[in-house]
Amino acid sequence: MNILLISGSPRKKGNTEMLLEFCSQEVEIRGIKTDLVCLSDKIIHHCKGCNKCRDRDNCILQDDFNRLYRQVLDYDGLVIGTPVYVGMPTSLIMAFIQRLTMVAFNNGRSLSGKFGGGFAIGGEAGQLAAITDLIKFFLVNNMVVIGSDYWNIGFATKKGDIMENDKSLKYIENFAENLLNHVKLMEG
Ligand SMILES: Cc1cc2nc3c(=O)[nH]c(=O)nc-3n(C[C@H](O)[C@H](O)[C@H](O)COP(=O)(O)O)c2cc1C
């Protein structure tokens, strides 16, 4: 069992990355392997809607997407973290999940059955709207959404603020525990 964590923040070593690192530790101490990928240093263009991904299991655009897509296929689950930008996930994460969905739909719903978890961090407001977009991505891709005992959100503005946010850290711990319980259920 392995989980890929993806940070959709354009800012390196920011709150999203830190919270995902914390999530990674919480998941790993429960015996589930993880890896973390940051989109900040990746080039991901937006979907052109050309449909050329049909039956070729990749995208014709020449950027970092295809390598990431192959990586996603190797994992049993996907945890996506995004900062809130104008009440939404970042354009970086939106471009990624829209292309991922298009390629998956055109190639036998290739994300089906994987676990999905989403976190959003903002300074003031919009976290719930942002995680709703992530949850829509998981649901339409036939994935199993893992929640926590509250919304997986955080309040933070300056780099590092999130690690002072005890409530967010608790939501993540609970998320990791839920993930483990679902894994055990699936494994029978
Ligand atoms: C373009 C832009 C738009 C933002 N919009 C919002 C917003 O709508 N709501 C909010 O609470 N925070 C907003 N923020 C603040 C970030 O969500 C916040 O600083 C977050 O901690 C950044 O995460 P990071 O450190 O992982 O990059 C915005 C920041 C930027 C740069």
The ligand as an SDF file (V2000), in Angstrom:
LIG
                    3D

 31 33  0  0  0  0  0  0  0  0999 V2000
   -2.8960   34.8880   -5.4420 C   0  0  0  0  0  0  0  0  0  0  0  0
   -3.2450   34.5580   -4.0110 C   0  0  0  0  0  0  0  0  0  0  0  0
   -4.5800   34.4630   -3.6650 C   0  0  0  0  0  0  0  0  0  0  0  0
   -4.9390   34.1530   -2.3480 C   0  0  0  0  0  0  0  0  0  0  0  0
   -6.2650   34.0370   -2.0450 N   0  0  0  0  0  0  0  0  0  0  0  0
   -6.6380   33.6540   -0.8030 C   0  0  0  0  0  0  0  0  0  0  0  0
   -8.0250   33.4890   -0.4770 C   0  0  0  0  0  0  0  0  0  0  0  0
   -8.9260   33.6510   -1.2950 O   0  0  0  0  0  0  0  0  0  0  0  0
   -8.3300   33.0960    0.7660 N   0  0  0  0  0  0  0  0  0  0  0  0
   -7.3740   32.8820    1.7290 C   0  0  0  0  0  0  0  0  0  0  0  0
   -7.7330   32.5270    2.8430 O   0  0  0  0  0  0  0  0  0  0  0  0
   -6.0530   33.0280    1.4600 N   0  0  0  0  0  0  0  0  0  0  0  0
   -5.6500   33.4040    0.2260 C   0  0  0  0  0  0  0  0  0  0  0  0
   -4.3090   33.5240   -0.1000 N   0  0  0  0  0  0  0  0  0  0  0  0
   -3.3010   33.2220    0.9470 C   0  0  0  0  0  0  0  0  0  0  0  0
   -2.7250   31.8040    0.8330 C   0  0  0  0  0  0  0  0  0  0  0  0
   -3.7380   30.8410    0.6810 O   0  0  0  0  0  0  0  0  0  0  0  0
   -1.9120   31.4790    2.1150 C   0  0  0  0  0  0  0  0  0  0  0  0
   -0.8500   32.3860    2.2600 O   0  0  0  0  0  0  0  0  0  0  0  0
   -1.3770   30.0550    2.1390 C   0  0  0  0  0  0  0  0  0  0  0  0
   -0.8200   29.7940    3.4090 O   0  0  0  0  0  0  0  0  0  0  0  0
   -0.3100   29.8380    1.0690 C   0  0  0  0  0  0  0  0  0  0  0  0
    0.0940   28.4810    1.1030 O   0  0  0  0  0  0  0  0  0  0  0  0
    1.6030   28.0600    0.7430 P   0  0  0  0  0  0  0  0  0  0  0  0
    2.4790   28.6130    1.8390 O   0  0  0  0  0  0  0  0  0  0  0  0
    1.6020   26.5830    0.6860 O   0  0  0  0  0  0  0  0  0  0  0  0
    1.9120   28.6640   -0.5860 O   0  0  0  0  0  0  0  0  0  0  0  0
   -3.9220   33.8930   -1.3700 C   0  0  0  0  0  0  0  0  0  0  0  0
   -2.5870   33.9990   -1.7420 C   0  0  0  0  0  0  0  0  0  0  0  0
   -2.2310   34.3330   -3.0380 C   0  0  0  0  0  0  0  0  0  0  0  0
   -0.7610   34.4270   -3.4100 C   0  0  0  0  0  0  0  0  0  0  0  0
  1  2  1  0
  2  3  1  0
  2 30  2  0
  3  4  2  0
  4  5  1  0
  4 28  1  0
  5  6  2  0
  6  7  1  0
  6 13  1  0
  7  8  2  0
  7  9  1  0
  9 10  1  0
 10 11  2  0
 10 12  1  0
 12 13  2  0
 13 14  1  0
 14 15  1  0
 14 28  1  0
 15 16  1  0
 16 17  1  0
 16 18  1  0
 18 19  1  0
 18 20  1  0
 20 21  1  0
 20 22  1  0
 22 23  1  0
 23 24  1  0
 24 25  2  0
 24 26  1  0
 24 27  1  0
 28 29  2  0
 29 30  1  0
 30 31  1  0
M  END
$$$$
